[in-house]
Amino acid sequence: MSKKNVLEDFLKDYLDRSLRLRFDICTCVDCRARMTELILKRVPAVFVDTDDPDYESKKNAAAKDNIRRTFDATNKVIEEVSLSGAHAGDADKEKAFDDLIERIKETRGIDFSSYHRGILKRRLALRLAATKCDSYVKYLKVLAGDPHEYDRLFDELTINVSEFFRDLEMWEKLKNIIGRLAADKKGRDQAVTVWSAACAGGEEPYSIAMTTRISGLGSAQVKILATDIDRQAIKAAMAGVYKSEKLIKVISKVRALMGCDIRDYFSPCGQDLHLAADIKAMVDFQWHDLVTSEYPTNSDIILCRNVFIYFTKPLQERVLDRFYRVLNNNGFLIIGKSETLAPEARVVFREFDIENKIYQKIG
Ligand SMILES: C[S@@+](CC[C@H](N)C(=O)[O-])C[C@H]1O[C@@H](n2cnc3c(N)ncnc32)[C@H](O)[C@@H]1O
């Protein structure tokens, strides 16, 4: 009979999930191994006999009991290890990089200076490779000679990857929150207002619209605003046409969790799926820059998922402060599953559902 720490796989999975969107730090094999080692030291082991008939249920119970501890340990360890893994920079290269960011700001009015440099550099590297440049200086010349290259660069830097019902469990919680708020507002003849900030190609706000429908509510009861800095992404979102493979992997999961077949909201057209007109009509799309634009007021729920990851801490704090100001009292803020809310923000946002990264405005 042998004993095994049943938390080991769970901790490794949790670390993998937390690192999935961390383009800003080194996540090489050595760094990951060091992180795993430290996390395993910090979360006390739970040993179970491998031939125990209740092995699986004990393993699941141990994971459930240790979510908070795992969350804290993982975040601390990632920060610690990534500090020691900082790479030395080359002063000229850094200067050329700054010039590039400044040039984008001057010519396109988009300020990437408070985004994580590591992420921007990784994305830029893709354009440098595509244009066969081996330095930022050469790439600046390409930009000067070809205005369309700005669009390609911008496309690369904004990263509009999204999914319908991304992080599925969160959607069931959101459905409950919308249902409760709508019931509360019904007597006052008011609608629940939801803002999908940084909505990419529309998968998130349309998932909100479908969730609203699944709850038996309509556009009179729930108003959805969706914004993004990327005009191309907004245009695509408004068209509401998606590749069928985008949907296939979530259909059965949404059915199992929410009892609804989301294919009912689409009609096939060749390789594509066209979103139903009434779902499209539920979402108001607008261009908006979280860094420089005025924020829309009176939201009951703000979803800003998988965006903070690109922002430096001071920018995150500025954006959070503005979300706090425009959220209605007791309103909800939802961030991405792999993101963390700066500790300072926890004074004004309480944890409502830590696993699904749902926070509630205090006050
Ligand atoms: C990875 S997508 C997230 C999409 C969606 N929220 C989700 O979680 O699936 C990030 C989006 O943030 C947008 N974005 C980046 N910087 C922004 C800014 N300053 N203001 C508004 N949107 C921004 C990008 O254009 C991109 O569409």
The ligand as an SDF file (V2000), in Angstrom:
LIG
                    3D

 27 29  0  0  0  0  0  0  0  0999 V2000
   -8.1170   38.8340  -24.5490 C   0  0  0  0  0  0  0  0  0  0  0  0
   -9.3600   39.9310  -25.0770 S   0  0  0  0  0  0  0  0  0  0  0  0
  -10.5800   39.6850  -23.8210 C   0  0  0  0  0  0  0  0  0  0  0  0
  -11.9560   39.4670  -24.3850 C   0  0  0  0  0  0  0  0  0  0  0  0
  -13.0340   39.0810  -23.3770 C   0  0  0  0  0  0  0  0  0  0  0  0
  -13.1710   40.0670  -22.3380 N   0  0  0  0  0  0  0  0  0  0  0  0
  -12.7650   37.7140  -22.7950 C   0  0  0  0  0  0  0  0  0  0  0  0
  -12.3590   37.5970  -21.6370 O   0  0  0  0  0  0  0  0  0  0  0  0
  -12.9500   36.7200  -23.5070 O   0  0  0  0  0  0  0  0  0  0  0  0
   -8.6530   41.4980  -24.6420 C   0  0  0  0  0  0  0  0  0  0  0  0
   -9.3790   42.6670  -25.2780 C   0  0  0  0  0  0  0  0  0  0  0  0
   -8.9610   43.8540  -24.6040 O   0  0  0  0  0  0  0  0  0  0  0  0
   -9.0100   44.8950  -25.5510 C   0  0  0  0  0  0  0  0  0  0  0  0
   -8.2450   46.0350  -25.0240 N   0  0  0  0  0  0  0  0  0  0  0  0
   -6.9110   46.1200  -24.8450 C   0  0  0  0  0  0  0  0  0  0  0  0
   -6.5940   47.3430  -24.3690 N   0  0  0  0  0  0  0  0  0  0  0  0
   -7.7650   48.0300  -24.2340 C   0  0  0  0  0  0  0  0  0  0  0  0
   -8.1050   49.3340  -23.7910 C   0  0  0  0  0  0  0  0  0  0  0  0
   -7.1650   50.1960  -23.3970 N   0  0  0  0  0  0  0  0  0  0  0  0
   -9.4050   49.6870  -23.7860 N   0  0  0  0  0  0  0  0  0  0  0  0
  -10.3690   48.8400  -24.1980 C   0  0  0  0  0  0  0  0  0  0  0  0
  -10.1090   47.5950  -24.6370 N   0  0  0  0  0  0  0  0  0  0  0  0
   -8.8250   47.1890  -24.6490 C   0  0  0  0  0  0  0  0  0  0  0  0
   -8.4170   44.2530  -26.7940 C   0  0  0  0  0  0  0  0  0  0  0  0
   -8.7420   44.9740  -27.9570 O   0  0  0  0  0  0  0  0  0  0  0  0
   -9.0330   42.8620  -26.7370 C   0  0  0  0  0  0  0  0  0  0  0  0
  -10.2150   42.8090  -27.5140 O   0  0  0  0  0  0  0  0  0  0  0  0
  1  2  1  0
  2  3  1  0
  2 10  1  0
  3  4  1  0
  4  5  1  0
  5  6  1  0
  5  7  1  0
  7  8  2  0
  7  9  1  0
 10 11  1  0
 11 12  1  0
 11 26  1  0
 12 13  1  0
 13 14  1  0
 13 24  1  0
 14 15  1  0
 14 23  1  0
 15 16  2  0
 16 17  1  0
 17 18  1  0
 17 23  2  0
 18 19  1  0
 18 20  2  0
 20 21  1  0
 21 22  2  0
 22 23  1  0
 24 25  1  0
 24 26  1  0
 26 27  1  0
M  CHG  2   2   1   9  -1
M  END
$$$$
